[in-house]
Amino acid sequence: MLLNLKKKKKIISSAWRGWRPLASDPYNTLPPGLASRDHIVTENPATGLLFVLGGKWTTYRKMAQDVVDRICPNVKCCTEDIILIGGAKNFSFDSLLQNEILPLLPNNKDIAYHLARTYGTRAPSLIQHYASHLLNRLHPDFPFIQAEVAYACDFEYALDIADILILRTRLACLDIDAARQAAPRVADILASRLNWSIDQRSRALDDALCTLDQFQPHLEAT
C-alpha cells in the first residue's frame, strides 16, 4: 500500500484524522478493552451528580433523552417529537427540491440539491434572502455558495474563515487546494459582515491558511 506514494499523492485531495474517545464509567469499572464506543450516563454515588461521557454530535438527542429519562423516569422525554431546524411534519425531500428550490436555481441542480440536503426547509429563504449578490460558488468545482458564508455569520455565529471551510462547508475535507483558493473570498464576506479592518482581514486569512495546511497531504515513499 505504501508503494509509489509520490505518484499517488497527486490524486489525494485532502488528508485529516479524527479522534474517537471511548467512554469508561468511573463508577462501574469495566474489564480492559470494554470501554464503550457509545455514550454513558453515570451517577456519582456520593454526590448524586450525573455525568454524560462519550457520545457524538449525531447522537446528541439520544444522549439528552437518556439523561432526562434518568432524572425523571416517570416523565416522557419530548426530544423525539421535536422537529429539527430545517425539518417539517410530513417532510418530503423530493417535493422541497422539485417544487421550492429548483425553480429558484434552474441552472444549478447540484447547488439546489446541496442546499436542500444541508438546510432543508430553510433553503428557499436562504436563496431568496441572498439572491442579489451571493449565489455564486465559492469554488467552480463544488456546490458551496457564497450565501452560505453570510448565512453562517448572520445566523450561526461563524466568526472565522477556517470554521467556514472546515466545519460549515467541509470544503477543506474534500479538496484542500479548492479550500485555499476559496479562502480570500470567504475572508471578504466575513470582513464585510464583521466590520474587519484591512489588517484584521489579512491576519484572519493568514491564520486560516495556516490551519488549512493541516489538511495538505504529506506522504513520503519509503
N, C-alpha and C positions, 0 to 999 in steps of 0.2 A: 504493500500500500504506500510505502514511502519512496518508491522509485519514480524518477522523472518529475519530482515535485516542482522543479523550476519551470517545466513546461506547463504543468497543470495549474500553477499559480495564476496564470493568466485567465483561467476560467472561474476562479474563486472570487466572487464579487464582494464578499464581506465575511468577517470572521469574528465570533464572540463566544463567550461562555457564560454559564449561569450556575449559581449555587443553589442547591435544594436542601434546606435544613431538615433534619429528621428530628421529630419531637419525641422527647422522652419524659415520662411523668415522674417528677422527683418524689412524689408521694406514693408511688406504686411501682417499685423497681422491677424492671423487666430484665430478662437474661440478655447478655450481649448479642447484638445482631437483630433484636426485635423492636428497635425503635420504629415509631410509626411514620409512614410517609404521608399520613393524613393529619388532621389537627386533633388536639387533645384538649378537653375541658376538665380541669382538675381543681381540687379544693385543698387548701392548707388546713389540715385537721386542727391546728392550734388556734388559728385566727378566723377560719371560715371564709377567707378571701378566695375568690375564684380566679383561676388563671386560664388563659387560652393560649395554647402553644402550637406552633407549626401553622399549617394551612397555606392557602394561596388566594390570589385575587379572584380566581374563577369559582371558589367555593365560599366566599366571604358571607353570603347569605345563609348558607347551611351552618356556618360557624355561629352566626348570630342566633339562629334558631336553636341550636344546641345549648347556647348559654341561657337564653330565655327559658327554655324547657327545664333546664337545671334549676334555675332560680324560682320559676313559677310553674311547677309541674301540673297544676290544675287549670292553667290558662293557656289556650291555644295561641301559639305564636302566629302572627299575621304576615310575616315576611313572605311566605309562599304566595300570598294573594296580592302583594304589592307589585304593580307593573313598573318595570324599569323605565327610566327616561329613554324616550325613543320608541317605546313599545305602545301597544294598544290592545284593547279587548278584541278578540277575533281578528288579530293581526294577520294580514296576508302580504308576504314579501312581494310576490308577483304582481299583485294589484297595486301596491305602492310604487313599484318600479315602473310598471307599464302606464299607469294612469296619472301619476303625480310627478314623477321625476324625469322620465324620458321625454315627455313633452317640453320640459324646460331645457333639456340638453340633448336635442335630437341628433346632433352630430358627434356626440361624445359618449357612446354607450358604455365604455369602460369606466369613465368618471361617474356616470349615473349609477352603475352597479356598485362601485366602490362606496359612494355616498349613501346609498340605500343600506348597504351592509353595516356601515360604520355609524350612521346617525339615525337610522330608522325613520320614524315619522317626523323627525326634526329636519331631515334633509331638504324638503321643499322650501321651508322657511329660510334655511341657511343659504340656499341658492338665490332666492329672491332678495334676501337682505343684502347680499354682497354682489349682486349681479352686475352692478355698474362697472366694476373695475378689478375684481379679484377672482374671476373664474378661470384665469389662465393656469396652466400646470406649473408646478414647482420645477419639474424636470420633464422633458418631452417623452421620456420612455415610461413614465409612471402616471397613475391616475390621480395622485395627490394634487390638490389645487391650492392657490394662494389664500382663498377664503377660509380654508381650514386653519391657517395660521392665525388669521384675525379672529376667528371664532374661538380658538383655544385661548387666546389672550383676553378676549372680551367676556367670555362666559365660563372658562375653565381654569383661570388663574395661571396660565402659562406665562413664564417670565423670562425664559432664556432659549437660545437657538438650539442647543443640544437637546433640550426637552422636546421641542417640536420634531426634530429629525430622528430622534432615537425612540421616544416613548409615544408621541402622539401619532405620527405617520409611520414610524418604524422604517423610514426610507434608508437609514444607516444600516439597518439589519439586512436589507435587501441588496443594496449596492452602495458601497462606501464612496465611490467616485461620484455617483449621482448626488449623494448627500452633500458632499463637499461643494459641488457645483451649485446646489440649491441654497447653500448657507448664506451667501450675500443677500439674496432676495428675501429670505426669512428674516435676516437682520434688518433690512429696510422696513418690512412690515411691522416688526416688533418695535423698532425705533419710533415709527410714526405714532404708534398707539401708546407707548410707554414714555413718550417725550424724552428719549435718549438724546444726549448731545452727540456731536461727531466723535468725540473721544470715547464716550460710553459705547457707542456702536462699534467702534474699532476694537475696543477691549473685549466686548461680548463676542465679536466674530472670532478674534484670536483664541479666546477661551474655548469656543465651540469647536474650532478646527483642531485644537489640541486634544479635546475629548474625542473627536471623531477618529483621531489617529489610532485609538484603541481598537477600532474595527478594521484596520488595514491588515490584510493577510501578511504574515511574516513567516513564510515557510522556507526552510533551507534543506536541500537534499543532503543526506549524509551517507 
